[in-house]
Amino acid sequence: MSLLLILLLCVVAFILTVSALVFVIGPIMVLNPRRRGEDFYRARDLPTSPLHLQLPYEQFNFLASDALSLLNAWFIPAKNPKATIIYLHGVGDNKMSGLLLANILHRRDFNVLLYDSRAHGESGGKYCTYGYHEKHDVQIAIYETLKKFPHCKIGVFGTSMGAAIALQAASIEPRISAVVAEASFATLRQVTVDYQKRLLRLPWHFLRNIAMKRSEIIAHFKHREVSPIDAVKNIHVPILFIHGKDDTFIKYQYSEEMYAAANEPKELWLIDKAHHNDVHEIGRAEYEGRIAEFFERHLT
């Protein structure tokens, strides 16, 4: 047997092995991200409850849009609310990640609703679909907030996956009056290739297609339709795009692309030296001020 033939057989065997692993493990990684819990925040001396920031709150559950899953939420009311902000966390994360921002918004007289997305935190649900089903959960969340404060306008803040969900929700939900999208991907199709290249060091798109096709069958969704860059074309309320310029998880160029595709009014803020998970930390007071002032300007 020639050396060339042996090499060819090795390459084929490698491709088949990797494809089989992606077929089995890929959907698990896509649909069931590891849930971050209280220990993560405690280890970093960060709050894990509104009580740690002396914030008044109500904890409750509400049904997801599939009427099968319960989503766990905190509602933080203001005494004289200007508007209500819904906070949407990133993949694998939970509502605790929004407490520091909620504290800032509460001081500026906003109600804040934080909830664990389906298949995250303390919420039910088997699968994460990155906005395909979750955008309808946002609509249920809006209904819940309007029951409490029916005359308050609604703003949505989302980070990472939460930003992608926020944009998709705003494209179909007229009750959303302003959106802040931090570190969003442009399409699920592209960002999964980015993650694949980083994790496996392999650029082959067919591996992404294997994982996503099986994921679609399992979770009953269409990954091509998870496209914030298409969603922004249907949004006619103000959007503030924020992204760290040193983000190695989700390229800041995706926010530039979405900003270019979005309708007016729109804003783009790229933060120097900020990565994916430290945008608030790097932006500090300017970050807090810009977000609060954006919502004040467009919701009050």
BELBEL-V400950 format. One record per residue. N is the residue number from 1. RES is the residue in one small letter. PHI is phi in whole degrees, -180 to 180 (* if undefined). Layout:
BEGIN
((N | RES | PHI) (N | RES | PHI))
END
This chain:
BEGIN
((1 | m | *) (2 | s | -71) (3 | l | -62) (4 | l | -62) (5 | l | -66) (6 | i | -61) (7 | l | -62) (8 | l | -62) (9 | l | -64) (10 | c | -65) (11 | v | -64) (12 | v | -61) (13 | a | -63) (14 | f | -64) (15 | i | -63) (16 | l | -65) (17 | t | -66) (18 | v | -62) (19 | s | -62) (20 | a | -65) (21 | l | -64) (22 | v | -64) (23 | f | -60) (24 | v | -87) (25 | i | -86) (26 | g | -52) (27 | p | -62) (28 | i | -65) (29 | m | -67) (30 | v | -74) (31 | l | -89) (32 | n | -128) (33 | p | -62) (34 | r | -61) (35 | r | -85) (36 | r | -79) (37 | g | -118) (38 | e | -62) (39 | d | -57) (40 | f | -59) (41 | y | -78) (42 | r | -63) (43 | a | -63) (44 | r | -105) (45 | d | 57) (46 | l | -110) (47 | p | -66) (48 | t | -119) (49 | s | -154) (50 | p | -57) (51 | l | -61) (52 | h | -66) (53 | l | -110) (54 | q | 57) (55 | l | -99) (56 | p | -70) (57 | y | -160) (58 | e | -122) (59 | q | -101) (60 | f | -156) (61 | n | -115) (62 | f | -138) (63 | l | -72) (64 | a | -70) (65 | s | -65) (66 | d | -82) (67 | a | 61) (68 | l | -113) (69 | s | -109) (70 | l | -99) (71 | l | -106) (72 | n | -92) (73 | a | -136) (74 | w | -118) (75 | f | -114) (76 | i | -110) (77 | p | -87) (78 | a | -97) (79 | k | -66) (80 | n | -128) (81 | p | -68) (82 | k | -81) (83 | a | -171) (84 | t | -119) (85 | i | -111) (86 | i | -101) (87 | y | -100) (88 | l | -122) (89 | h | -83) (90 | g | -88) (91 | v | -66) (92 | g | 77) (93 | d | -96) (94 | n | -155) (95 | k | -65) (96 | m | -60) (97 | s | -64) (98 | g | -98) (99 | l | -65) (100 | l | -65) (101 | l | -69) (102 | a | -60) (103 | n | -62) (104 | i | -64) (105 | l | -66) (106 | h | -63) (107 | r | -64) (108 | r | -92) (109 | d | 71) (110 | f | -109) (111 | n | -71) (112 | v | -135) (113 | l | -111) (114 | l | -121) (115 | y | -144) (116 | d | -81) (117 | s | -62) (118 | r | -56) (119 | a | 65) (120 | h | -136) (121 | g | 52) (122 | e | -95) (123 | s | -85) (124 | g | -84) (125 | g | 103) (126 | k | -86) (127 | y | -134) (128 | c | -98) (129 | t | -122) (130 | y | 62) (131 | g | 120) (132 | y | -59) (133 | h | -95) (134 | e | -65) (135 | k | -63) (136 | h | -78) (137 | d | -64) (138 | v | -61) (139 | q | -63) (140 | i | -67) (141 | a | -61) (142 | i | -63) (143 | y | -58) (144 | e | -65) (145 | t | -71) (146 | l | -71) (147 | k | -65) (148 | k | -85) (149 | f | -135) (150 | p | -66) (151 | h | -102) (152 | c | -86) (153 | k | -68) (154 | i | -114) (155 | g | -116) (156 | v | -127) (157 | f | -114) (158 | g | -135) (159 | t | -121) (160 | s | 57) (161 | m | -56) (162 | g | -61) (163 | a | -68) (164 | a | -63) (165 | i | -65) (166 | a | -59) (167 | l | -67) (168 | q | -66) (169 | a | -67) (170 | a | -65) (171 | s | -74) (172 | i | -122) (173 | e | -118) (174 | p | -71) (175 | r | -81) (176 | i | -83) (177 | s | -107) (178 | a | -165) (179 | v | -136) (180 | v | -112) (181 | a | -117) (182 | e | -104) (183 | a | 59) (184 | s | -83) (185 | f | -82) (186 | a | -89) (187 | t | -143) (188 | l | -64) (189 | r | -60) (190 | q | -76) (191 | v | -69) (192 | t | -69) (193 | v | -67) (194 | d | -58) (195 | y | -66) (196 | q | -62) (197 | k | -62) (198 | r | -74) (199 | l | -83) (200 | l | -104) (201 | r | 61) (202 | l | -123) (203 | p | -90) (204 | w | -68) (205 | h | -70) (206 | f | -65) (207 | l | -66) (208 | r | -59) (209 | n | -65) (210 | i | -61) (211 | a | -65) (212 | m | -72) (213 | k | -64) (214 | r | -68) (215 | s | -62) (216 | e | -60) (217 | i | -66) (218 | i | -67) (219 | a | -102) (220 | h | 56) (221 | f | -147) (222 | k | -121) (223 | h | -68) (224 | r | -65) (225 | e | -87) (226 | v | -87) (227 | s | -141) (228 | p | -55) (229 | i | -68) (230 | d | -77) (231 | a | -62) (232 | v | -63) (233 | k | -68) (234 | n | -104) (235 | i | -98) (236 | h | -126) (237 | v | -120) (238 | p | -62) (239 | i | -127) (240 | l | -111) (241 | f | -93) (242 | i | -127) (243 | h | -157) (244 | g | -78) (245 | k | -74) (246 | d | -105) (247 | d | -67) (248 | t | -102) (249 | f | -89) (250 | i | -129) (251 | k | -62) (252 | y | -66) (253 | q | -62) (254 | y | -65) (255 | s | -67) (256 | e | -63) (257 | e | -65) (258 | m | -68) (259 | y | -59) (260 | a | -64) (261 | a | -83) (262 | a | -77) (263 | n | -83) (264 | e | -73) (265 | p | -80) (266 | k | -152) (267 | e | -139) (268 | l | -133) (269 | w | -129) (270 | l | -100) (271 | i | -102) (272 | d | -62) (273 | k | 67) (274 | a | -94) (275 | h | -96) (276 | h | -84) (277 | n | -107) (278 | d | -125) (279 | v | -62) (280 | h | -64) (281 | e | -62) (282 | i | -76) (283 | g | -72) (284 | r | 52) (285 | a | -62) (286 | e | -65) (287 | y | -59) (288 | e | -62) (289 | g | -66) (290 | r | -63) (291 | i | -67) (292 | a | -62) (293 | e | -68) (294 | f | -61) (295 | f | -67) (296 | e | -62) (297 | r | -66) (298 | h | -106) (299 | l | -114) (300 | t | -116))
END
